[in-house]
């Protein structure tokens, strides 16, 4: 089932939770609503579910497969909803929790006891908890409880699955395993699914597409590759993953960040404007010296080296007294080791320059040796 949100706004008193939001979600996609607290992602999810109303307007609508469901009750939207804190019935076994949605259907639409048992057993196998059907929620781990919550939502065979920070209450290792499991589960059942998260890594790993939200508006919609490698604006690149932010100014058509000078194609028009340069830690190189041809690197001093982990993380202080974070492979570090106190040049490989409404990708600068 496809989902379309048209020009939806929502205010709570003087606070604007959603500001004229429009969004289309194709049938069978797994979409992440990603953003900081207060960005409007949970409000949007609850409006899609019918758990929250939106501010009425002639041009606003919520459509499932082209049909406006804005006035349709929650129970008639065929939506499965999974909450962060499971919301399982503590006095019911795993089996009874999963069967609940089927057993409370109107008698005319209620499956037989045999059909309910078969459906629950299919779901227990799907979530890999076949041997735990007689346990109570208090006898399960957090990850197991969340899988039961997902199975309970799937029992009614929903057209749409909505998940509100489904792994937010779990520790990091369990969360990592569950999100891989959710991705495999979605590939198997292909139910149109929308999940809310503020975890960038989770969204990038699990989703087909990501909707980046901020202050009640959508900043960008795209695949994980698109939003990470082709950010639409400064907010998106700053929010998605670790990034170095350098503050500079425009001089003679160039952006100047200490000894690092950026000369974009066509130049920059307004002298004196402030400029911002965003560079991810893995897109920086360190060199012992720079020959000054082209655009030199930024001078910096190494203040910390952390080699425990999958990559080597190096912290530096730049000539402009800004902190700089660099990540490199262990192989690269063995070839070019750096120690605390070393004076080096920081060379960007990929970066994004923002000056007012202007932004551009910046290729690597001139050579250093």
C-alpha positions as CSV (number, residue, x, y, z in Angstrom):
1,X,0.0,0.0,0.0
2,X,1.4,3.4,-1.0
3,X,1.2,6.4,1.4
4,X,0.8,10.0,0.5
5,X,0.9,12.9,2.9
6,X,-0.4,16.2,1.3
7,X,0.2,19.6,2.9
8,X,-0.2,18.5,6.5
9,X,0.4,20.9,9.4
10,X,0.1,20.4,13.1
11,X,0.4,22.9,16.0
12,X,0.3,22.4,19.7
13,X,-0.5,25.8,21.1
14,X,2.2,28.1,19.8
15,X,4.5,25.2,18.8
16,X,4.5,24.1,15.2
17,X,5.2,20.4,15.1
18,X,4.6,20.1,11.3
19,X,4.7,22.9,8.8
20,X,2.9,22.1,5.5
21,X,4.6,18.7,5.1
22,X,4.1,16.6,1.9
23,X,5.6,13.2,1.4
24,X,5.0,10.2,-0.9
25,X,6.0,6.6,0.1
26,X,5.7,3.9,-2.6
27,X,4.3,0.5,-2.0
28,X,6.6,-1.9,-0.3
29,X,9.3,0.6,0.8
30,X,11.0,0.7,4.2
31,X,11.3,4.4,5.0
32,X,13.0,6.1,7.9
33,X,11.8,9.4,9.4
34,X,15.1,10.8,10.8
35,X,15.7,13.9,12.8
36,X,16.5,15.4,16.2
37,X,14.0,15.6,19.0
38,X,11.2,18.0,18.2
39,X,11.6,17.7,14.4
40,X,8.1,16.4,14.0
41,X,8.9,12.8,13.0
42,X,6.8,11.1,15.6
43,X,3.9,13.5,15.1
44,X,3.9,12.7,11.4
45,X,3.9,9.0,12.1
46,X,1.0,9.3,14.5
47,X,-1.0,11.3,12.0
48,X,-0.4,8.6,9.3
49,X,-1.6,6.0,11.9
50,X,-4.7,8.0,12.8
51,X,-3.6,8.4,16.4
52,X,-3.2,12.1,16.0
53,X,-5.3,14.6,14.0
54,X,-3.8,17.3,11.8
55,X,-4.9,21.0,11.5
56,X,-7.8,20.9,9.0
57,X,-7.3,22.6,5.6
58,X,-8.9,22.1,2.2
59,X,-5.7,21.0,0.5
60,X,-4.5,18.6,3.3
61,X,-4.9,14.8,3.1
62,X,-3.6,11.4,4.1
63,X,-4.0,8.9,1.3
64,X,-3.5,5.1,1.3
65,X,-3.4,3.8,-2.3
66,X,-5.0,7.0,-3.4
67,X,-7.9,6.8,-0.9
68,X,-8.2,9.6,1.6
69,X,-8.2,8.0,5.1
70,X,-8.1,11.2,7.2
71,X,-11.6,10.6,8.5
72,X,-11.1,6.8,8.8
73,X,-10.8,5.5,12.4
74,X,-7.5,3.9,13.5
75,X,-8.9,0.4,13.4
76,X,-10.1,0.8,9.8
77,X,-6.7,1.9,8.4
78,X,-5.2,-1.6,8.5
79,X,-2.1,-0.2,10.2
80,X,0.2,-2.2,12.5
81,X,1.9,0.1,15.1
82,X,5.0,-0.8,17.1
83,X,5.9,1.4,20.1
84,X,9.4,2.0,21.6
85,X,8.4,0.3,24.9
86,X,6.7,-2.8,23.4
87,X,3.3,-2.2,25.1
88,X,2.9,-6.0,25.6
89,X,0.2,-7.3,27.9
90,X,2.1,-8.5,31.0
91,X,-0.5,-11.0,32.1
92,X,-0.6,-12.7,28.7
93,X,1.9,-15.3,27.3
94,X,3.8,-14.6,24.1
95,X,1.3,-16.7,22.2
96,X,-1.7,-14.8,23.7
97,X,0.0,-11.4,23.0
98,X,0.5,-12.2,19.3
99,X,-3.1,-13.7,19.0
100,X,-4.8,-10.7,20.7
101,X,-5.5,-8.6,17.6
102,X,-7.1,-11.6,15.8
103,X,-9.2,-12.6,18.8
104,X,-10.7,-9.1,19.4
105,X,-12.0,-8.8,15.8
106,X,-15.8,-8.7,15.3
107,X,-17.3,-12.2,15.3
108,X,-18.1,-11.9,11.6
109,X,-14.5,-11.2,10.7
110,X,-12.8,-13.3,13.4
111,X,-10.6,-16.3,12.2
112,X,-11.3,-19.7,13.7
113,X,-9.3,-21.0,16.6
114,X,-7.3,-23.3,14.3
115,X,-6.6,-20.4,11.9
116,X,-5.4,-18.2,14.8
117,X,-3.1,-20.9,16.1
118,X,-1.6,-21.5,12.7
119,X,-1.1,-17.7,12.1
120,X,0.6,-17.3,15.5
121,X,2.9,-20.3,14.9
122,X,3.9,-18.9,11.5
123,X,4.8,-15.6,13.2
124,X,6.7,-17.3,16.0
125,X,8.8,-19.0,13.4
126,X,9.3,-15.7,11.6
127,X,10.6,-14.0,14.7
128,X,12.6,-17.1,15.7
129,X,10.9,-17.5,19.1
130,X,9.0,-20.8,18.5
131,X,10.1,-22.3,21.8
132,X,9.0,-19.3,23.9
133,X,5.2,-19.2,23.2
134,X,4.3,-20.0,26.8
135,X,6.5,-17.4,28.4
136,X,5.4,-14.1,29.8
137,X,7.0,-10.7,28.8
138,X,8.8,-10.5,32.1
139,X,10.6,-13.7,31.2
140,X,12.0,-12.3,27.9
141,X,14.9,-10.1,27.1
142,X,14.3,-6.6,25.6
143,X,15.1,-7.8,22.1
144,X,12.8,-10.7,22.4
145,X,10.0,-8.5,23.7
146,X,10.4,-6.2,20.7
147,X,10.2,-9.1,18.3
148,X,7.0,-10.2,20.0
149,X,5.6,-6.6,19.6
150,X,6.5,-6.8,15.9
151,X,4.8,-10.2,15.5
152,X,1.7,-8.9,17.3
153,X,1.5,-6.0,14.8
154,X,1.9,-8.3,11.9
155,X,-0.7,-10.8,13.1
156,X,-3.6,-8.7,11.7
157,X,-1.8,-8.7,8.3
158,X,-1.6,-4.9,8.1
159,X,-1.2,-3.0,4.8
160,X,1.2,-0.5,6.6
161,X,3.7,-1.0,9.4
162,X,4.5,2.0,11.6
163,X,7.3,1.8,14.1
164,X,8.1,4.6,16.6
165,X,11.8,4.3,17.7
166,X,11.3,0.5,17.9
167,X,14.9,-0.1,19.2
168,X,15.4,3.0,21.3
169,X,15.0,1.3,24.7
170,X,17.6,-1.4,23.9
171,X,21.3,-1.5,24.4
172,X,23.6,-0.9,21.5
173,X,24.6,-4.5,20.7
174,X,21.0,-5.8,20.8
175,X,19.8,-2.8,18.8
176,X,22.4,-3.5,16.1
177,X,21.3,-7.2,15.8
178,X,17.6,-6.3,15.7
179,X,17.9,-3.7,13.0
180,X,19.6,-6.2,10.7
181,X,16.8,-8.7,11.6
182,X,14.2,-6.0,10.7
183,X,15.8,-5.4,7.3
184,X,15.8,-9.2,6.5
185,X,12.2,-9.4,7.8
186,X,11.1,-6.5,5.5
187,X,12.8,-8.1,2.5
188,X,10.7,-11.2,3.2
189,X,7.2,-9.7,3.9
190,X,7.4,-6.4,1.8
191,X,4.9,-4.5,3.9
192,X,5.1,-0.8,3.4
193,X,6.9,0.4,6.6
194,X,7.8,3.7,8.2
195,X,9.9,3.9,11.2
196,X,11.0,6.9,13.4
197,X,14.6,7.2,14.6
198,X,17.1,9.8,15.7
199,X,19.9,7.3,15.1
200,X,21.6,8.1,11.8
201,X,23.5,4.8,11.6
202,X,20.2,2.9,12.1
203,X,18.5,4.8,9.3
204,X,21.4,4.5,6.9
205,X,21.7,0.7,7.5
206,X,18.0,-0.3,7.5
207,X,16.0,2.1,5.2
208,X,15.3,2.1,1.5
209,X,14.8,5.8,1.7
210,X,15.4,8.4,4.4
211,X,13.3,11.5,5.2
212,X,15.4,14.0,7.1
213,X,13.3,16.3,9.2
214,X,14.0,19.5,11.1
215,X,11.7,21.9,13.0
216,X,8.6,20.5,11.4
217,X,9.8,20.5,7.8
218,X,11.4,18.0,5.5
219,X,15.0,18.9,4.6
220,X,15.7,16.1,2.2
221,X,14.3,12.8,0.9
222,X,16.6,10.2,-0.7
223,X,18.3,6.9,-0.5
224,X,20.9,6.4,2.2
225,X,23.7,7.1,-0.4
226,X,22.0,10.2,-1.6
227,X,21.4,11.9,1.7
228,X,24.9,10.9,3.0
229,X,27.0,11.7,-0.1
230,X,24.8,14.4,-1.7
231,X,23.3,16.4,1.3
232,X,20.8,19.0,0.2
233,X,21.9,21.6,2.8
234,X,24.1,22.4,5.7
235,X,21.7,20.9,8.3
236,X,21.6,17.5,6.5
237,X,25.4,17.1,6.3
238,X,25.9,18.3,9.8
239,X,23.2,15.9,11.2
240,X,24.2,12.8,9.3
241,X,27.2,11.3,10.9
242,X,30.4,13.0,12.3
243,X,31.6,16.0,10.4
244,X,34.2,18.8,10.8
245,X,32.9,22.3,10.5
246,X,35.3,25.1,9.6
247,X,34.3,28.7,9.8
248,X,35.9,31.2,7.3
249,X,35.3,34.2,5.2
250,X,35.1,35.2,1.5
251,X,38.0,37.2,0.1
252,X,38.6,38.1,-3.5
253,X,36.1,35.4,-4.7
254,X,37.7,32.7,-2.6
255,X,36.7,31.1,0.7
256,X,39.5,31.4,3.2
257,X,39.9,29.1,6.2
258,X,43.3,30.1,7.7
259,X,45.9,28.6,5.3
260,X,43.3,26.5,3.6
261,X,41.9,28.4,0.6
262,X,38.9,27.2,-1.5
263,X,38.5,28.5,-5.0
264,X,35.2,27.2,-6.3
265,X,34.4,27.3,-10.1
266,X,33.1,30.8,-11.0
267,X,34.3,32.3,-7.7
268,X,32.3,33.7,-4.8
269,X,30.6,37.1,-5.4
270,X,30.3,38.8,-2.1
271,X,33.5,39.7,-0.2
272,X,33.2,39.6,3.6
273,X,30.6,36.9,3.7
274,X,31.0,34.2,6.2
275,X,31.7,30.7,4.8
276,X,31.3,27.2,6.3
277,X,33.2,24.2,5.1
278,X,32.0,20.7,6.1
279,X,34.4,17.7,5.9
280,X,33.8,14.2,7.2
281,X,36.7,12.8,9.3
282,X,37.4,10.0,6.8
283,X,37.7,12.6,4.0
284,X,40.7,14.2,5.5
285,X,44.4,13.3,5.0
286,X,47.4,14.3,7.1
287,X,50.7,15.3,5.6
288,X,54.0,16.2,7.3
289,X,54.5,19.2,5.0
290,X,52.8,21.0,2.1
291,X,54.6,22.4,-1.0
292,X,52.1,25.3,-1.3
293,X,51.1,24.7,-4.9
294,X,47.4,25.1,-5.5
295,X,45.5,25.4,-2.3
296,X,47.6,24.4,0.7
297,X,46.2,22.4,3.6
298,X,45.3,23.7,7.0
299,X,48.1,23.6,9.6
300,X,47.3,21.7,12.8
301,X,48.9,20.0,15.8
302,X,48.0,16.4,16.8
303,X,46.5,16.3,20.4
304,X,45.3,12.7,20.7
305,X,45.6,9.4,18.8
306,X,43.1,6.6,19.5
307,X,44.1,3.4,17.7
308,X,41.7,1.0,19.4
309,X,38.8,0.1,17.1
310,X,38.2,-0.5,13.4
311,X,39.8,2.8,12.4
312,X,42.5,5.1,13.9
313,X,40.9,8.3,15.2
314,X,43.2,11.4,15.5
315,X,42.3,14.6,17.2
316,X,44.0,17.9,16.3
317,X,43.9,21.6,17.0
318,X,44.0,23.8,13.9
319,X,45.9,27.0,13.4
320,X,42.6,28.8,13.9
321,X,42.2,27.0,17.2
322,X,39.4,24.8,15.9
323,X,39.2,21.1,16.8
324,X,39.7,18.7,13.9
325,X,38.9,15.0,13.8
326,X,40.5,12.6,11.3
327,X,39.8,8.9,10.7
328,X,42.1,6.6,8.8
329,X,42.7,2.9,8.3
330,X,45.2,1.0,10.4
331,X,47.1,0.2,7.2
332,X,47.4,3.9,6.3
333,X,48.4,4.8,9.9
334,X,51.2,2.2,9.8
335,X,52.6,3.7,6.6
336,X,52.2,7.3,7.9
337,X,52.2,7.2,11.7
338,X,51.4,10.4,13.7
339,X,52.1,11.1,17.4
340,X,50.8,13.7,19.9
341,X,52.6,17.0,19.3
342,X,53.2,16.5,15.6
343,X,52.7,19.5,13.4
344,X,50.9,18.5,10.2
345,X,48.8,19.8,7.3
346,X,45.2,18.7,7.1
347,X,44.2,18.0,3.4
348,X,40.6,17.6,2.4
349,X,39.7,15.0,-0.2
350,X,35.9,15.7,-0.3
351,X,34.1,18.7,1.2
352,X,31.0,20.8,1.0
353,X,31.2,24.6,1.0
354,X,28.2,26.7,2.1
355,X,28.0,30.5,1.7
356,X,24.5,31.9,2.4
357,X,22.2,30.1,-0.1
358,X,25.1,28.9,-2.2
359,X,26.6,25.4,-1.7
360,X,29.0,23.3,-3.8
361,X,31.0,20.1,-3.7
362,X,34.8,20.9,-3.5
363,X,37.2,18.4,-5.2
364,X,40.6,17.8,-3.6
365,X,42.9,20.8,-3.5
366,X,46.4,21.1,-5.0
367,X,49.1,18.5,-4.2
368,X,51.0,18.3,-1.0
369,X,54.1,16.2,-0.4
